[in-house]
Amino acid sequence: MTELISIKDSSKHVGEEVRMHVWLTDKRSSGKIIFLQLRDGSAFFQGVVRKENVSDEVFATAKSLYQEASFYLTGIINKDERSHFGYEIQITDLQVVTNNEGYPIGNKEHGVDFLMDHRHLWLRSRRPFAIMQIRNTLFKATVDFFEKEGFIKFDAPFFVHSAPEGTTELFHTEYFDHDAYLSQSGQLYGEVGAAAFGKIFTFGPTFRAEESKTRRHLTEFWMMEPEMAWMNHAESLDLQERFLAYITKQVLENNQYELKMLGRDPEKLRPTTEGNFTRLKYDDAVKMLQDAGRDFKWGDDFGAPDEAYISEQFDRPVFLINYPTSIKPFYMKKDPENPNEYLCADVLAPEGYGEVMGGSERESDYDTLKAQIEAAGLNLEDYSWYLDLRKYGSVPHSGFGMGFERVIAWICKLDHVREAIPFPRTMNRLRP
């Protein structure tokens, strides 16, 4: 019986007769030859139907196919040096499953709003296909990296009673008789896991109730957040550098086809795989902006244009370290040499993409943390369990968070971070 294969496995079957189940993305004909552009979820390539090689019925059926028709086909795999994929199939038979006209996303330019409104179908197109394949590589590489580093996966709750950074930008709900919020971060619960297991990482959806239409913000996005007991700030930076270098290398090794499909120059990513990220102090970053004529003063937080400018000065990610305590959350540890600054860092991706990760050494002293919670105007009772971590067996510890969609946007060189998610769970786009 003829073997059923995926398009991506074509290189293993050159010259062989195979079967596939596919969808049609486009079609053109030239006399006695019909060219079918095909996809099966693993890759895209071309099928060729020659009138002399098939029955009249099969040729007529091929000619009648509409975009997104689904069918089984039989044919022989050939090399095709002219295509990005490198192979095509000479079709000898096909059996239609469905064939309906009127697919709304034609092979022409469509506006962003139109594609967002039809994203349940647009996901089938080449661009989102390539993004999602790279997303999958980054997801797997993340899990592999932390497993190799001795971490375990630790799940944080979605409903929380309090928040790491206040509740003004959280989605509020009632959880039986209590106020609750959709989690904006798994970090505080991750610290619980680190105190029990040493090194953990959380990885899942988080939520921010921000009315933002910038390319950087989403209301629902995925966060990857490791927490490490017995690790100081400098050691955490080393880990973050190894992590970004590793996942970028995995994309370069496994997704050349998808990068080419997106028009992404892989050489722009290669410096990241080498590590050696600059560690730029907040003070020096302020001076850099001021020297460039920007209206920025010490104590300001960096906005997206500021981060973009700084990141454009480097060919790989850069750490911005030691921010003023006034612009960062309460749980960070102050620099013993300068109590006006925290031992913290944001990671800016190159090419103007700005912040993709942020972290710090966590305050491990009970009395100091209690005072910082009070100074932030937060309810001590809400954080009593968090303070317990400092009361019983407290050790130096650090952690960081990575916005998954932001990393995908940078790796894929996307104009908008919303392209990095499979469905439009953002600003008034709650359709499936």
GILIN-V26033 format. One record per residue. N is the residue number from 1. RES is the residue in one small letter. PHI is phi in whole degrees, 0 to 359 (NA if undefined). D_CENTER is the distance of its C-alpha to the mean C-alpha in Angstrom with 1 decimal. Layout:
{{N:RES:PHI:D_CENTER} {N:RES:PHI:D_CENTER}}
//
This chain:
{{1:m:NA:41.1} {2:t:297:38.5} {3:e:286:35.2} {4:l:271:32.2} {5:i:231:29.1} {6:s:266:25.6} {7:i:304:25.2} {8:k:298:23.0} {9:d:265:26.0} {10:s:301:28.5} {11:s:299:29.1} {12:k:273:30.8} {13:h:227:33.2} {14:v:299:34.6} {15:g:83:38.1} {16:e:258:37.7} {17:e:275:38.1} {18:v:223:35.1} {19:r:244:33.9} {20:m:216:30.6} {21:h:247:29.3} {22:v:218:27.5} {23:w:241:26.8} {24:l:266:28.2} {25:t:258:26.1} {26:d:193:29.1} {27:k:206:32.7} {28:r:212:35.5} {29:s:227:39.0} {30:s:219:41.7} {31:g:66:45.0} {32:k:264:45.0} {33:i:232:41.3} {34:i:242:38.3} {35:f:255:34.8} {36:l:250:32.1} {37:q:270:28.4} {38:l:237:26.7} {39:r:218:23.5} {40:d:222:23.1} {41:g:97:19.4} {42:s:259:19.3} {43:a:187:20.3} {44:f:241:22.5} {45:f:200:26.0} {46:q:256:29.6} {47:g:248:32.4} {48:v:243:36.0} {49:v:248:38.9} {50:r:256:42.3} {51:k:304:45.3} {52:e:288:47.5} {53:n:258:45.2} {54:v:227:44.8} {55:s:288:47.1} {56:d:300:47.8} {57:e:295:46.1} {58:v:295:42.8} {59:f:296:42.9} {60:a:294:43.7} {61:t:297:40.8} {62:a:300:38.3} {63:k:290:39.7} {64:s:268:39.3} {65:l:291:35.6} {66:y:259:33.4} {67:q:303:29.7} {68:e:74:27.6} {69:a:299:30.7} {70:s:245:30.1} {71:f:196:32.5} {72:y:268:33.4} {73:l:222:34.6} {74:t:235:36.7} {75:g:183:36.9} {76:i:246:37.1} {77:i:282:34.1} {78:n:235:34.9} {79:k:289:33.2} {80:d:218:32.2} {81:e:294:31.8} {82:r:280:31.3} {83:s:263:27.9} {84:h:298:24.4} {85:f:284:24.4} {86:g:98:27.8} {87:y:215:29.5} {88:e:213:31.1} {89:i:233:33.3} {90:q:273:36.9} {91:i:280:37.3} {92:t:245:40.6} {93:d:201:40.0} {94:l:207:37.7} {95:q:230:37.8} {96:v:284:36.1} {97:v:260:34.4} {98:t:220:33.6} {99:n:204:34.4} {100:n:241:34.1} {101:e:275:34.2} {102:g:99:32.5} {103:y:304:28.8} {104:p:286:27.6} {105:i:259:25.0} {106:g:279:27.2} {107:n:273:26.7} {108:k:209:27.0} {109:e:287:25.1} {110:h:235:24.0} {111:g:289:23.1} {112:v:301:19.8} {113:d:299:21.6} {114:f:298:23.0} {115:l:293:19.7} {116:m:298:18.2} {117:d:290:21.4} {118:h:242:21.2} {119:r:294:17.5} {120:h:297:18.7} {121:l:255:20.4} {122:w:299:18.3} {123:l:304:15.6} {124:r:282:18.3} {125:s:283:18.5} {126:r:299:17.6} {127:r:295:14.8} {128:p:296:12.6} {129:f:303:13.8} {130:a:296:12.6} {131:i:299:9.0} {132:m:290:9.0} {133:q:294:10.9} {134:i:292:8.6} {135:r:303:5.7} {136:n:296:8.8} {137:t:299:9.9} {138:l:296:7.2} {139:f:297:7.9} {140:k:297:11.5} {141:a:297:11.7} {142:t:297:10.6} {143:v:297:13.3} {144:d:299:15.7} {145:f:301:15.6} {146:f:288:16.5} {147:e:295:19.0} {148:k:294:20.6} {149:e:274:20.8} {150:g:87:22.7} {151:f:271:20.3} {152:i:241:20.4} {153:k:285:17.9} {154:f:228:19.1} {155:d:261:18.5} {156:a:260:19.0} {157:p:289:20.7} {158:f:275:19.3} {159:f:264:22.7} {160:v:229:23.9} {161:h:269:27.2} {162:s:218:26.1} {163:a:228:23.2} {164:p:298:22.2} {165:e:231:22.5} {166:g:85:25.0} {167:t:241:24.9} {168:t:288:25.3} {169:e:243:21.7} {170:l:253:21.4} {171:f:279:22.2} {172:h:268:25.6} {173:t:211:27.2} {174:e:255:30.3} {175:y:249:30.0} {176:f:57:33.6} {177:d:260:35.7} {178:h:235:33.1} {179:d:289:30.7} {180:a:214:27.0} {181:y:223:23.6} {182:l:291:20.2} {183:s:294:18.4} {184:q:264:16.5} {185:s:190:15.9} {186:g:266:16.9} {187:q:300:18.3} {188:l:300:22.0} {189:y:288:22.0} {190:g:297:20.2} {191:e:294:23.2} {192:v:301:25.4} {193:g:295:23.8} {194:a:296:24.1} {195:a:292:27.8} {196:a:264:28.4} {197:f:241:26.4} {198:g:91:25.9} {199:k:221:22.3} {200:i:225:19.6} {201:f:220:15.9} {202:t:260:14.6} {203:f:205:11.4} {204:g:182:11.3} {205:p:286:11.3} {206:t:226:13.0} {207:f:222:15.0} {208:r:225:16.5} {209:a:271:19.6} {210:e:256:19.2} {211:e:279:20.9} {212:s:238:18.7} {213:k:242:18.2} {214:t:285:16.6} {215:r:285:13.6} {216:r:259:12.0} {217:h:243:12.7} {218:l:227:12.1} {219:t:274:14.5} {220:e:230:12.2} {221:f:206:8.7} {222:w:262:7.4} {223:m:239:8.8} {224:m:246:9.7} {225:e:227:13.3} {226:p:275:15.9} {227:e:227:19.5} {228:m:229:22.3} {229:a:288:26.0} {230:w:64:28.4} {231:m:235:25.9} {232:n:270:26.6} {233:h:298:24.6} {234:a:297:25.2} {235:e:294:24.3} {236:s:296:21.0} {237:l:298:20.2} {238:d:299:21.2} {239:l:297:18.9} {240:q:299:15.9} {241:e:295:17.0} {242:r:299:17.5} {243:f:296:14.1} {244:l:296:12.3} {245:a:297:15.1} {246:y:293:14.7} {247:i:292:11.2} {248:t:293:11.8} {249:k:298:15.1} {250:q:296:13.9} {251:v:295:12.1} {252:l:296:15.4} {253:e:278:17.5} {254:n:241:16.0} {255:n:228:14.5} {256:q:299:17.3} {257:y:300:18.2} {258:e:289:14.9} {259:l:299:14.7} {260:k:295:18.3} {261:m:298:17.6} {262:l:274:15.3} {263:g:73:17.9} {264:r:271:15.7} {265:d:285:18.2} {266:p:296:17.1} {267:e:293:19.7} {268:k:291:17.8} {269:l:268:15.3} {270:r:299:18.2} {271:p:303:19.4} {272:t:297:16.3} {273:t:291:17.3} {274:e:272:20.7} {275:g:72:19.9} {276:n:57:22.6} {277:f:283:20.5} {278:t:295:22.9} {279:r:249:23.6} {280:l:261:24.7} {281:k:292:26.7} {282:y:308:26.4} {283:d:302:30.0} {284:d:289:29.4} {285:a:293:26.4} {286:v:300:28.8} {287:k:298:31.4} {288:m:301:29.2} {289:l:291:28.4} {290:q:295:32.1} {291:d:296:33.3} {292:a:274:31.3} {293:g:84:33.2} {294:r:272:30.5} {295:d:278:31.8} {296:f:217:30.2} {297:k:236:32.1} {298:w:301:31.7} {299:g:102:30.3} {300:d:285:28.0} {301:d:269:24.3} {302:f:286:22.1} {303:g:270:21.0} {304:a:303:18.3} {305:p:296:21.1} {306:d:294:22.2} {307:e:297:18.9} {308:a:298:18.5} {309:y:299:22.1} {310:i:298:21.8} {311:s:294:18.7} {312:e:290:20.5} {313:q:275:23.2} {314:f:229:21.3} {315:d:265:20.0} {316:r:208:17.5} {317:p:304:15.8} {318:v:229:18.5} {319:f:272:19.3} {320:l:259:21.1} {321:i:244:23.3} {322:n:60:26.0} {323:y:282:25.6} {324:p:299:28.6} {325:t:297:28.9} {326:s:290:29.5} {327:i:242:25.9} {328:k:232:24.0} {329:p:292:24.1} {330:f:291:27.2} {331:y:276:25.9} {332:m:277:25.6} {333:k:271:28.4} {334:k:286:30.6} {335:d:292:31.5} {336:p:303:35.0} {337:e:272:36.1} {338:n:206:34.9} {339:p:294:34.6} {340:n:275:33.4} {341:e:233:30.0} {342:y:264:27.4} {343:l:278:26.1} {344:c:217:22.5} {345:a:201:19.9} {346:d:250:16.9} {347:v:254:14.9} {348:l:259:14.7} {349:a:282:12.9} {350:p:290:15.6} {351:e:65:16.6} {352:g:83:16.7} {353:y:277:13.0} {354:g:74:14.2} {355:e:295:13.0} {356:v:237:9.7} {357:m:217:11.6} {358:g:209:15.0} {359:g:197:17.6} {360:s:193:21.4} {361:e:281:24.3} {362:r:271:25.3} {363:e:293:28.9} {364:s:253:30.8} {365:d:267:34.3} {366:y:300:35.4} {367:d:295:37.6} {368:t:295:35.3} {369:l:295:32.4} {370:k:302:34.8} {371:a:296:36.0} {372:q:289:32.5} {373:i:295:31.7} {374:e:295:35.1} {375:a:296:34.6} {376:a:279:31.3} {377:g:76:33.4} {378:l:263:31.8} {379:n:281:33.8} {380:l:302:34.6} {381:e:297:35.2} {382:d:295:31.6} {383:y:247:30.6} {384:s:298:33.6} {385:w:293:31.6} {386:y:291:29.2} {387:l:293:32.4} {388:d:302:33.7} {389:l:296:31.1} {390:r:270:33.0} {391:k:277:36.4} {392:y:239:36.1} {393:g:72:35.1} {394:s:294:33.0} {395:v:220:31.6} {396:p:303:29.6} {397:h:205:25.9} {398:s:221:22.6} {399:g:193:19.0} {400:f:204:15.7} {401:g:230:12.5} {402:m:237:8.9} {403:g:283:6.9} {404:f:298:3.4} {405:e:294:3.2} {406:r:294:5.8} {407:v:295:5.0} {408:i:298:3.8} {409:a:301:6.8} {410:w:291:8.8} {411:i:302:8.6} {412:c:271:9.5} {413:k:54:11.7} {414:l:268:11.1} {415:d:286:13.8} {416:h:218:12.1} {417:v:298:8.8} {418:r:296:10.1} {419:e:294:9.8} {420:a:276:6.1} {421:i:249:7.5} {422:p:289:10.4} {423:f:225:13.0} {424:p:278:14.3} {425:r:276:14.5} {426:t:219:15.3} {427:m:4:18.7} {428:n:61:21.3} {429:r:233:19.2} {430:l:258:19.6} {431:r:287:20.7} {432:p:291:19.4}}
//
